[in-house]
Amino acid sequence: MDSETKNCQNCKKDFVIEPDDLGFYEKISVLSPKICPDCRHTKRFKNRGPNKLWHRNCMCDKNNHFHKKEKCAVEFKTSYAPDRPEIIYCEKCYQQEVY
């Protein structure tokens, strides 16, 4: 199997996919990449959270957790900003919810 040269859909730079990589993609039944490694790395980096921690409180208000009928009062730092829509649990509430 020969290496395959492709043209990146983002930056139009040529990149090479090695025969071992092509064999791996074929083995796991996925298409070979259409974007060069540099553009894929940039895309992954943009999806990371910010390098900042926010002081937050646990948002759990479940009756069957250790805090009973009260809202959980555990405070912690997280990379999830206060304006994000996700529900943020402390470690103990998360463990009780998952297991």
N, C-alpha and C positions, 0 to 999 in steps of 0.2 A: 504494500500500500504506500503510495507517495504522499508527501505533505501537500496540503491544500492552501493556496493563497486566496485570500478574500479581501474585499474592500469594505471598510467599516461604514455602517449606515449613518453614523453620527459625524465623524470627523473626516471621512473619505480616505483615511490612511490605510495602506495595505498592511495586512498582518498574515502570519502563517500559522496554520494549525498542523501540528506534528502528527505523524502516522499513529503513534501510541495514543494520542488524544482522540483522533478520529475513531480508532478501534474501541476506545472506552465509550465514546458517545453512542456508537453503534450497539455496543453490548448492553447499555442501559436504556436504549431506545429513546434517545433525545436528539434533537437537531443540533448541529454544530452552531457555535455562536455567530451572530451577524454583526456584533459590535466588538471592537478591538479591546485587548486587555486594559489599556489605559482608560478608555471610556467606561468600561465595566467597573474599574476601581473607583473612578470619580463618582459614578452612580451609587455604588455601595457607600462611599464616604458621605454623600449627601443624605442618605437614609439614616445615618447615625444620629443619636440624640445629641443635644448640645453638651459642651463640657462645663456644665453648671448644675448645681444641686439646689433644689428648693425645699424649704421647710414645709412639711405637710402633716396633716392628721389623717389617721385611718378613717375611711369612709364607711366602714362596716356598721350596720344597724340591725344585724340578724339576732333573733331571740335565742337561737340554739348555740351561740358561741359563748366563750368564757365570760364575756361582759354582760351576759343575760339581756335584760330589756333595755339597758342603757346603750347609748351610742359609744363605740370604742373610743377611748381617749389617748391611745398610743400616738406619740409624735415621732417623726423620723424625717430623714432627708432622702429625696428621690430626684431622678433626672426627669420626671414627668412634671411639666410646668402646671401651675394652677388653672390655666385656661384650657387645658386639654380635656377631652370628654371621657377618658378612661376612669374607671373606678379604681381607686388606690387602696389596697389593704396592707396592714402591718403583717409581719411574718406569721404571727400566731393565728390571725383571722384567715389568712390565705391558706395555711395548712389545714385549718378546720373546714374550710370551704372545699378544698380539693380532695382531702382524704376522708 
